[in-house]
Amino acid sequence: QVQLVESGGGLVQAGGSLRLSCAASGGVFRRYAMGWFRQAPGKDREFVAAISWSGGSTAYADSVKGRFTISRDNAKNTVYLQMNSLKPEDTAAYYCTAAQTIVVITTAVRYWGQGTQVTVSS
């Protein structure tokens, strides 16, 4: 059983930056592809970004390409999401995920974190 704990959310003005972190425990971190999903009020949970176990492959939603960067530190069992040029439409709860491979749909995620709120004011 893998536990995922997110941190780093908060309130930021449009155009600003935040870095989310996700600490993993209870499993072999480097065996899993890691990712981030988000869910805004009244909307479905959606894919944001993912990274392979080695860090050699990444994937991004079109809406965040060029603004967000996912990375991981296997020595620290941590995955990061650097978010730049934030927009009000990025406001959502952000969830850290773990899966056997890079996945972009919620049903393929094996483990979920509890979420961290990101609010971008205009």
Phi and psi in degrees as GROMACS dihedral restraints (atoms count N, CA, C in turn):
[ dihedral_restraints ]
;  ai    aj    ak    al  type     phi  dphi    fc
    3     4     5     6     1  -102.3    20    10
    4     5     6     7     1   131.4    20    10
    6     7     8     9     1  -105.9    20    10
    7     8     9    10     1   136.6    20    10
    9    10    11    12     1  -123.7    20    10
   10    11    12    13     1   128.4    20    10
   12    13    14    15     1  -127.0    20    10
   13    14    15    16     1   116.6    20    10
   15    16    17    18     1   -89.8    20    10
   16    17    18    19     1   155.1    20    10
   18    19    20    21     1  -154.0    20    10
   19    20    21    22     1   166.5    20    10
   21    22    23    24     1   103.4    20    10
   22    23    24    25     1    -4.5    20    10
   24    25    26    27     1   -70.5    20    10
   25    26    27    28     1   170.0    20    10
   27    28    29    30     1   165.0    20    10
   28    29    30    31     1  -165.4    20    10
   30    31    32    33     1  -104.1    20    10
   31    32    33    34     1   130.6    20    10
   33    34    35    36     1  -143.3    20    10
   34    35    36    37     1   151.5    20    10
   36    37    38    39     1   -79.0    20    10
   37    38    39    40     1   154.3    20    10
   39    40    41    42     1   -54.6    20    10
   40    41    42    43     1   137.2    20    10
   42    43    44    45     1    92.2    20    10
   43    44    45    46     1   -11.5    20    10
   45    46    47    48     1   -84.0    20    10
   46    47    48    49     1  -173.9    20    10
   48    49    50    51     1  -132.6    20    10
   49    50    51    52     1   152.5    20    10
   51    52    53    54     1  -144.1    20    10
   52    53    54    55     1   152.9    20    10
   54    55    56    57     1  -122.9    20    10
   55    56    57    58     1   119.7    20    10
   57    58    59    60     1   -91.4    20    10
   58    59    60    61     1   144.9    20    10
   60    61    62    63     1  -123.6    20    10
   61    62    63    64     1   151.8    20    10
   63    64    65    66     1  -138.5    20    10
   64    65    66    67     1   115.1    20    10
   66    67    68    69     1   -96.5    20    10
   67    68    69    70     1   130.0    20    10
   69    70    71    72     1  -107.9    20    10
   70    71    72    73     1   146.9    20    10
   72    73    74    75     1  -150.2    20    10
   73    74    75    76     1   163.6    20    10
   75    76    77    78     1    88.4    20    10
   76    77    78    79     1     0.0    20    10
   78    79    80    81     1  -152.8    20    10
   79    80    81    82     1  -175.3    20    10
   81    82    83    84     1   -91.9    20    10
   82    83    84    85     1    99.6    20    10
   84    85    86    87     1   -54.5    20    10
   85    86    87    88     1   -43.4    20    10
   87    88    89    90     1   -71.5    20    10
   88    89    90    91     1    -5.9    20    10
   90    91    92    93     1   -81.2    20    10
   91    92    93    94     1   -14.0    20    10
   93    94    95    96     1  -110.5    20    10
   94    95    96    97     1   141.7    20    10
   96    97    98    99     1   -76.7    20    10
   97    98    99   100     1   140.7    20    10
   99   100   101   102     1  -115.4    20    10
  100   101   102   103     1   155.5    20    10
  102   103   104   105     1  -157.0    20    10
  103   104   105   106     1   177.5    20    10
  105   106   107   108     1  -133.3    20    10
  106   107   108   109     1   135.3    20    10
  108   109   110   111     1  -121.8    20    10
  109   110   111   112     1   166.0    20    10
  111   112   113   114     1  -143.7    20    10
  112   113   114   115     1   157.0    20    10
  114   115   116   117     1  -142.2    20    10
  115   116   117   118     1   118.6    20    10
  117   118   119   120     1   -90.7    20    10
  118   119   120   121     1   156.6    20    10
  120   121   122   123     1   -56.0    20    10
  121   122   123   124     1   129.6    20    10
  123   124   125   126     1    78.3    20    10
  124   125   126   127     1     4.1    20    10
  126   127   128   129     1  -120.4    20    10
  127   128   129   130     1   162.7    20    10
  129   130   131   132     1   -73.3    20    10
  130   131   132   133     1   155.1    20    10
  132   133   134   135     1   -69.3    20    10
  133   134   135   136     1   136.6    20    10
  135   136   137   138     1  -131.7    20    10
  136   137   138   139     1   153.9    20    10
  138   139   140   141     1   -68.9    20    10
  139   140   141   142     1   141.5    20    10
  141   142   143   144     1  -116.5    20    10
  142   143   144   145     1   -57.6    20    10
  144   145   146   147     1  -160.0    20    10
  145   146   147   148     1   157.9    20    10
  147   148   149   150     1  -151.5    20    10
  148   149   150   151     1   157.7    20    10
  150   151   152   153     1  -142.3    20    10
  151   152   153   154     1   140.5    20    10
  153   154   155   156     1   -70.8    20    10
  154   155   156   157     1   170.5    20    10
  156   157   158   159     1   -60.0    20    10
  157   158   159   160     1   -34.7    20    10
  159   160   161   162     1   -86.2    20    10
  160   161   162   163     1   -15.9    20    10
  162   163   164   165     1    87.1    20    10
  163   164   165   166     1    -0.9    20    10
  165   166   167   168     1   -78.4    20    10
  166   167   168   169     1   -18.8    20    10
  168   169   170   171     1  -127.1    20    10
  169   170   171   172     1   139.9    20    10
  171   172   173   174     1  -135.1    20    10
  172   173   174   175     1   160.1    20    10
  174   175   176   177     1  -143.4    20    10
  175   176   177   178     1   146.1    20    10
  177   178   179   180     1  -137.4    20    10
  178   179   180   181     1   147.9    20    10
  180   181   182   183     1   -68.8    20    10
  181   182   183   184     1   148.1    20    10
  183   184   185   186     1   -58.4    20    10
  184   185   186   187     1   -32.6    20    10
  186   187   188   189     1   -68.3    20    10
  187   188   189   190     1   -16.9    20    10
  189   190   191   192     1  -118.8    20    10
  190   191   192   193     1    -5.0    20    10
  192   193   194   195     1   -57.4    20    10
  193   194   195   196     1   134.3    20    10
  195   196   197   198     1    85.6    20    10
  196   197   198   199     1   -11.7    20    10
  198   199   200   201     1  -115.6    20    10
  199   200   201   202     1   -35.1    20    10
  201   202   203   204     1  -107.8    20    10
  202   203   204   205     1   148.0    20    10
  204   205   206   207     1  -134.8    20    10
  205   206   207   208     1   126.4    20    10
  207   208   209   210     1   -99.7    20    10
  208   209   210   211     1   142.0    20    10
  210   211   212   213     1  -149.9    20    10
  211   212   213   214     1   167.9    20    10
  213   214   215   216     1  -145.2    20    10
  214   215   216   217     1   153.3    20    10
  216   217   218   219     1  -126.0    20    10
  217   218   219   220     1   100.6    20    10
  219   220   221   222     1   -68.3    20    10
  220   221   222   223     1   -24.7    20    10
  222   223   224   225     1   -69.7    20    10
  223   224   225   226     1   -26.4    20    10
  225   226   227   228     1  -106.1    20    10
  226   227   228   229     1     2.4    20    10
  228   229   230   231     1    53.2    20    10
  229   230   231   232     1    43.3    20    10
  231   232   233   234     1  -134.3    20    10
  232   233   234   235     1   141.4    20    10
  234   235   236   237     1  -119.1    20    10
  235   236   237   238     1   146.9    20    10
  237   238   239   240     1  -124.3    20    10
  238   239   240   241     1   154.8    20    10
  240   241   242   243     1  -133.2    20    10
  241   242   243   244     1   106.4    20    10
  243   244   245   246     1   -86.9    20    10
  244   245   246   247     1   121.5    20    10
  246   247   248   249     1  -117.3    20    10
  247   248   249   250     1   115.6    20    10
  249   250   251   252     1  -114.8    20    10
  250   251   252   253     1   164.0    20    10
  252   253   254   255     1    49.2    20    10
  253   254   255   256     1    48.6    20    10
  255   256   257   258     1   -65.4    20    10
  256   257   258   259     1   146.0    20    10
  258   259   260   261     1  -120.6    20    10
  259   260   261   262     1   156.3    20    10
  261   262   263   264     1   -55.4    20    10
  262   263   264   265     1   -31.9    20    10
  264   265   266   267     1   -72.4    20    10
  265   266   267   268     1    -5.8    20    10
  267   268   269   270     1   -82.5    20    10
  268   269   270   271     1    -7.5    20    10
  270   271   272   273     1   -60.7    20    10
  271   272   273   274     1   123.9    20    10
  273   274   275   276     1  -178.1    20    10
  274   275   276   277     1   168.7    20    10
  276   277   278   279     1   -85.1    20    10
  277   278   279   280     1   130.9    20    10
  279   280   281   282     1  -107.2    20    10
  280   281   282   283     1   130.9    20    10
  282   283   284   285     1  -117.7    20    10
  283   284   285   286     1   132.5    20    10
  285   286   287   288     1   -84.0    20    10
  286   287   288   289     1   143.2    20    10
  288   289   290   291     1  -135.8    20    10
  289   290   291   292     1   158.0    20    10
  291   292   293   294     1  -134.7    20    10
  292   293   294   295     1   140.4    20    10
  294   295   296   297     1  -152.8    20    10
  295   296   297   298     1   170.8    20    10
  297   298   299   300     1   -70.2    20    10
  298   299   300   301     1   -25.8    20    10
  300   301   302   303     1  -148.7    20    10
  301   302   303   304     1   176.6    20    10
  303   304   305   306     1   -63.1    20    10
  304   305   306   307     1   126.1    20    10
  306   307   308   309     1  -129.9    20    10
  307   308   309   310     1   150.5    20    10
  309   310   311   312     1  -123.7    20    10
  310   311   312   313     1     4.8    20    10
  312   313   314   315     1  -122.6    20    10
  313   314   315   316     1   146.7    20    10
  315   316   317   318     1   -63.3    20    10
  316   317   318   319     1   -34.2    20    10
  318   319   320   321     1   -69.4    20    10
  319   320   321   322     1   -15.6    20    10
  321   322   323   324     1   -93.0    20    10
  322   323   324   325     1    -7.7    20    10
  324   325   326   327     1   -74.5    20    10
  325   326   327   328     1   136.2    20    10
  327   328   329   330     1   -92.9    20    10
  328   329   330   331     1   -41.5    20    10
  330   331   332   333     1  -129.7    20    10
  331   332   333   334     1   144.6    20    10
  333   334   335   336     1  -124.1    20    10
  334   335   336   337     1   145.2    20    10
  336   337   338   339     1   -84.2    20    10
  337   338   339   340     1  -179.2    20    10
  339   340   341   342     1   -87.8    20    10
  340   341   342   343     1   -12.6    20    10
  342   343   344   345     1    98.1    20    10
  343   344   345   346     1   150.7    20    10
  345   346   347   348     1  -136.9    20    10
  346   347   348   349     1   137.2    20    10
  348   349   350   351     1   -85.3    20    10
  349   350   351   352     1   133.7    20    10
  351   352   353   354     1  -120.1    20    10
  352   353   354   355     1   124.6    20    10
  354   355   356   357     1  -124.4    20    10
  355   356   357   358     1   124.1    20    10
  357   358   359   360     1  -112.9    20    10
  358   359   360   361     1   117.4    20    10
  360   361   362   363     1   -91.8    20    10
  361   362   363   364     1   149.6    20    10
